[in-house]
Amino acid sequence: MQKKGESHTSTISKSLSSAEQFVINLEVEKSRINREKSILVMNKSLVLYFVFMFVAILGFINGYISRTLLNVLIVMGLCVLIIGTVPYVKTMHEEEKRLNDLIERINK
């Protein structure tokens, strides 16, 4: 017995040629790669943010940095986090829109 999604997929597969299926698979794979790239950028910015916070807090507690430098490090950490998050959100929005367009094109 087929599940609801499987029967829908098989119906779509029968109505599309193999070339169209190949193009759709390539588009989905390209979308997946774009998501992975944006996730990598966001992960690196998150790590860099925590490094900034770690250095700032330890340096301030041990008296190696002043209050001004602590504030600068915190602001820089937040900037890195924002710079890493914006491309991620933008990419996710574009990929969602692209996949929705692909679904609409297939269903026509």
C-alpha positions in Angstrom: 0.0 0.0 0.0 1.4 3.4 -1.0 1.4 6.4 1.3 -0.3 9.6 0.1 3.0 11.4 -0.8 4.4 8.4 -2.6 1.3 8.1 -4.9 1.5 11.8 -5.7 5.2 11.5 -6.5 4.7 8.5 -8.8 1.8 10.3 -10.6 4.1 13.3 -11.2 7.0 11.0 -12.3 4.8 9.4 -14.9 3.7 12.7 -16.3 7.3 14.1 -16.6 9.9 13.0 -19.1 13.2 11.7 -17.9 14.9 15.0 -19.0 12.4 17.0 -17.0 13.0 14.8 -14.0 16.7 15.2 -14.4 16.4 19.0 -14.5 14.2 19.0 -11.4 16.7 16.8 -9.6 19.5 19.1 -10.5 17.6 22.1 -9.3 16.8 20.4 -6.0 20.5 19.5 -5.6 21.6 23.0 -6.4 19.2 24.3 -3.8 20.6 21.8 -1.3 24.1 23.0 -2.0 23.2 26.6 -1.5 21.6 25.8 1.8 24.7 23.9 2.9 26.9 26.8 2.0 24.8 29.3 3.9 24.7 26.9 6.9 28.5 26.7 6.9 28.9 30.5 6.8 26.4 30.8 9.7 28.1 28.1 11.8 31.5 29.8 11.3 30.1 33.2 12.3 28.5 31.5 15.4 31.9 30.0 16.4 33.6 33.4 15.8 30.9 35.1 17.9 31.6 32.7 20.9 35.3 33.2 20.5 34.9 36.9 20.7 32.7 36.6 23.8 35.1 34.1 25.4 38.1 36.3 24.9 36.3 39.4 25.9 35.0 37.9 29.2 38.2 36.1 30.2 40.3 39.2 29.3 38.1 41.5 31.3 37.9 39.1 34.3 41.7 38.7 34.4 42.3 42.4 33.9 44.0 42.1 30.5 41.5 44.3 28.7 39.7 47.5 29.6 36.0 48.2 29.7 36.2 50.0 26.4 37.9 47.1 24.7 35.4 44.7 26.2 32.6 46.7 24.7 34.4 46.8 21.3 34.8 43.0 21.3 31.1 42.5 22.2 30.0 44.8 19.4 32.4 43.1 17.0 31.0 39.7 18.0 27.5 40.9 17.4 28.4 42.3 14.0 30.0 39.0 13.0 26.9 37.2 14.1 24.6 39.5 12.1 26.9 39.4 9.1 26.7 35.5 9.2 23.0 35.4 9.8 21.7 37.7 7.1 23.1 35.6 4.2 21.6 32.5 5.8 18.1 34.0 6.1 18.4 35.5 2.6 19.4 32.2 1.1 16.7 30.3 2.9 14.1 32.7 1.7 15.3 32.5 -1.9 15.5 28.7 -1.9 12.1 28.4 -0.4 10.7 30.7 -3.1 12.6 28.8 -5.8 11.3 25.4 -4.6 7.7 26.7 -4.3 8.0 27.9 -7.9 9.3 24.5 -8.9 6.4 22.8 -7.2 3.9 25.1 -8.9 5.6 24.4 -12.3 5.4 20.7 -11.7 1.7 20.7 -10.7 0.6 22.6 -13.8 
